[in-house]
Amino acid sequence: MAKAFPSDAQVNLLVADDVRQELNKKISLSGFYPANKLNVKDLGANIVIPLAFIVIVTGGEGTFKFKIDFLLPSGVILFQGPEVDLIKEPRLTAISLTKVIAFPLTVIGDYTINLYFDGKKYSRTLEVGHDPTLQAT
């Protein structure tokens, strides 16, 4: 299989509280954050939530060394995922699931998620905002 990188538009990122792979390649999301925007009521070192990153690749083809980095708004790396093989076959969608078990809610702002395919970087953003009026559900 020849290798061709996906275009920027062919690499999509979903952010949720949790994700799991099910039978028949079905994926279940829990706590999906539309438009990669997350508002929180409280901030602090003792406030942590789980996060899951779902990368959906619709274009390109080949086997790529894939990894993900999650950076604070300051640019400091908060989480680095392991390097794994991501196989994108022609006319099929490739998916990568990454879980961050404990994301500390200490800073509001735009967090960067860098996705690397054989070292080629695709950057996405998670916008974290503070809304003290949020109610528990």
C-alpha beads as a LAMMPS data file, in Angstrom:
LAMMPS data file: protein, C-alpha beads

137 atoms
136 bonds

1 atom types
1 bond types

-500.0 500.0 xlo xhi
-500.0 500.0 ylo yhi
-500.0 500.0 zlo zhi

Masses

1 110.0

Atoms # bond

1 1 1 0.000 0.000 0.000
2 1 1 1.401 3.377 -1.017
3 1 1 1.582 6.026 1.680
4 1 1 -0.326 9.294 1.314
5 1 1 -0.875 11.713 4.179
6 1 1 -4.428 12.873 4.885
7 1 1 -5.258 16.523 4.309
8 1 1 -5.939 18.685 7.376
9 1 1 -9.687 18.503 6.658
10 1 1 -9.514 14.684 6.618
11 1 1 -8.312 14.483 10.244
12 1 1 -11.118 15.074 12.736
13 1 1 -11.002 15.197 16.527
14 1 1 -13.866 14.524 18.922
15 1 1 -13.523 15.107 22.669
16 1 1 -15.611 13.299 25.278
17 1 1 -15.490 12.142 28.890
18 1 1 -15.123 8.520 27.823
19 1 1 -15.060 6.279 24.776
20 1 1 -15.134 2.552 24.252
21 1 1 -14.748 0.217 21.311
22 1 1 -17.633 -2.205 20.889
23 1 1 -18.423 -5.146 18.638
24 1 1 -18.457 -4.639 14.868
25 1 1 -16.193 -1.577 15.094
26 1 1 -18.922 0.466 16.792
27 1 1 -17.719 3.222 19.139
28 1 1 -19.675 4.533 22.129
29 1 1 -19.086 8.065 23.426
30 1 1 -20.083 9.335 26.841
31 1 1 -20.093 13.043 27.657
32 1 1 -19.344 14.392 24.143
33 1 1 -18.124 18.034 24.011
34 1 1 -19.560 19.624 20.832
35 1 1 -17.162 21.891 18.954
36 1 1 -14.419 20.811 21.410
37 1 1 -15.669 23.317 23.999
38 1 1 -15.805 22.491 27.700
39 1 1 -17.217 24.794 30.382
40 1 1 -16.537 24.056 34.028
41 1 1 -18.053 25.367 37.240
42 1 1 -14.954 25.110 39.424
43 1 1 -11.200 25.178 38.923
44 1 1 -8.504 23.780 41.195
45 1 1 -5.677 21.302 41.535
46 1 1 -7.998 18.779 43.202
47 1 1 -10.620 18.948 40.426
48 1 1 -9.944 16.397 37.712
49 1 1 -12.085 14.877 34.978
50 1 1 -11.448 12.078 32.508
51 1 1 -11.058 12.990 28.835
52 1 1 -11.046 10.889 25.706
53 1 1 -9.780 11.918 22.277
54 1 1 -11.278 10.240 19.227
55 1 1 -9.297 10.823 16.024
56 1 1 -11.167 10.038 12.805
57 1 1 -9.113 9.868 9.607
58 1 1 -11.107 9.838 6.363
59 1 1 -8.354 10.421 3.798
60 1 1 -4.841 9.382 2.960
61 1 1 -3.555 5.829 3.152
62 1 1 -0.764 3.784 4.623
63 1 1 0.605 2.728 7.995
64 1 1 1.622 5.709 10.100
65 1 1 3.472 6.042 13.407
66 1 1 0.768 7.977 15.270
67 1 1 0.986 9.844 18.554
68 1 1 -0.898 12.532 20.393
69 1 1 0.307 15.357 22.660
70 1 1 -2.006 17.405 24.900
71 1 1 -0.678 20.863 25.868
72 1 1 -1.747 23.471 28.402
73 1 1 -2.573 26.960 27.083
74 1 1 0.981 27.937 28.152
75 1 1 2.428 25.327 25.765
76 1 1 3.607 22.968 28.517
77 1 1 2.922 19.321 27.678
78 1 1 0.279 17.861 29.995
79 1 1 0.019 14.418 28.377
80 1 1 1.924 12.478 25.724
81 1 1 0.328 9.407 24.259
82 1 1 2.335 6.375 23.196
83 1 1 3.416 6.006 19.582
84 1 1 1.223 3.409 17.869
85 1 1 0.670 2.146 14.348
86 1 1 -2.380 3.684 12.704
87 1 1 -3.407 1.858 9.550
88 1 1 -5.442 3.835 7.025
89 1 1 -6.678 1.634 4.201
90 1 1 -8.038 3.074 0.936
91 1 1 -11.759 3.964 1.048
92 1 1 -11.980 3.077 4.768
93 1 1 -12.002 5.273 7.868
94 1 1 -9.252 4.875 10.467
95 1 1 -9.927 5.657 14.118
96 1 1 -7.627 6.130 17.100
97 1 1 -8.889 6.288 20.691
98 1 1 -6.834 7.906 23.470
99 1 1 -7.896 8.313 27.093
100 1 1 -6.494 10.856 29.546
101 1 1 -7.481 9.388 32.899
102 1 1 -7.115 12.529 35.039
103 1 1 -7.261 15.959 33.381
104 1 1 -6.675 18.631 36.068
105 1 1 -8.984 21.627 35.719
106 1 1 -6.610 24.364 36.832
107 1 1 -6.455 26.738 33.846
108 1 1 -9.034 28.124 31.454
109 1 1 -8.076 28.817 27.860
110 1 1 -7.264 27.034 24.625
111 1 1 -5.514 23.697 25.082
112 1 1 -3.671 22.288 22.065
113 1 1 -3.960 18.718 20.894
114 1 1 -1.176 17.835 18.459
115 1 1 -1.710 14.737 16.338
116 1 1 1.376 13.322 14.620
117 1 1 1.370 11.010 11.599
118 1 1 4.990 9.953 10.940
119 1 1 6.014 13.269 12.499
120 1 1 3.631 15.407 10.410
121 1 1 1.671 17.581 12.842
122 1 1 -2.059 18.301 12.764
123 1 1 -3.118 20.709 15.546
124 1 1 -6.538 20.926 17.141
125 1 1 -7.910 22.934 20.077
126 1 1 -9.935 22.191 23.202
127 1 1 -11.461 25.392 24.571
128 1 1 -11.927 25.284 28.353
129 1 1 -14.081 28.024 29.850
130 1 1 -15.161 28.877 33.393
131 1 1 -18.864 29.282 34.179
132 1 1 -19.559 29.432 37.940
133 1 1 -23.338 29.375 37.274
134 1 1 -23.336 25.792 35.969
135 1 1 -25.579 23.436 37.896
136 1 1 -24.800 19.798 38.660
137 1 1 -26.988 17.353 36.768

Bonds

1 1 1 2
2 1 2 3
3 1 3 4
4 1 4 5
5 1 5 6
6 1 6 7
7 1 7 8
8 1 8 9
9 1 9 10
10 1 10 11
11 1 11 12
12 1 12 13
13 1 13 14
14 1 14 15
15 1 15 16
16 1 16 17
17 1 17 18
18 1 18 19
19 1 19 20
20 1 20 21
21 1 21 22
22 1 22 23
23 1 23 24
24 1 24 25
25 1 25 26
26 1 26 27
27 1 27 28
28 1 28 29
29 1 29 30
30 1 30 31
31 1 31 32
32 1 32 33
33 1 33 34
34 1 34 35
35 1 35 36
36 1 36 37
37 1 37 38
38 1 38 39
39 1 39 40
40 1 40 41
41 1 41 42
42 1 42 43
43 1 43 44
44 1 44 45
45 1 45 46
46 1 46 47
47 1 47 48
48 1 48 49
49 1 49 50
50 1 50 51
51 1 51 52
52 1 52 53
53 1 53 54
54 1 54 55
55 1 55 56
56 1 56 57
57 1 57 58
58 1 58 59
59 1 59 60
60 1 60 61
61 1 61 62
62 1 62 63
63 1 63 64
64 1 64 65
65 1 65 66
66 1 66 67
67 1 67 68
68 1 68 69
69 1 69 70
70 1 70 71
71 1 71 72
72 1 72 73
73 1 73 74
74 1 74 75
75 1 75 76
76 1 76 77
77 1 77 78
78 1 78 79
79 1 79 80
80 1 80 81
81 1 81 82
82 1 82 83
83 1 83 84
84 1 84 85
85 1 85 86
86 1 86 87
87 1 87 88
88 1 88 89
89 1 89 90
90 1 90 91
91 1 91 92
92 1 92 93
93 1 93 94
94 1 94 95
95 1 95 96
96 1 96 97
97 1 97 98
98 1 98 99
99 1 99 100
100 1 100 101
101 1 101 102
102 1 102 103
103 1 103 104
104 1 104 105
105 1 105 106
106 1 106 107
107 1 107 108
108 1 108 109
109 1 109 110
110 1 110 111
111 1 111 112
112 1 112 113
113 1 113 114
114 1 114 115
115 1 115 116
116 1 116 117
117 1 117 118
118 1 118 119
119 1 119 120
120 1 120 121
121 1 121 122
122 1 122 123
123 1 123 124
124 1 124 125
125 1 125 126
126 1 126 127
127 1 127 128
128 1 128 129
129 1 129 130
130 1 130 131
131 1 131 132
132 1 132 133
133 1 133 134
134 1 134 135
135 1 135 136
136 1 136 137
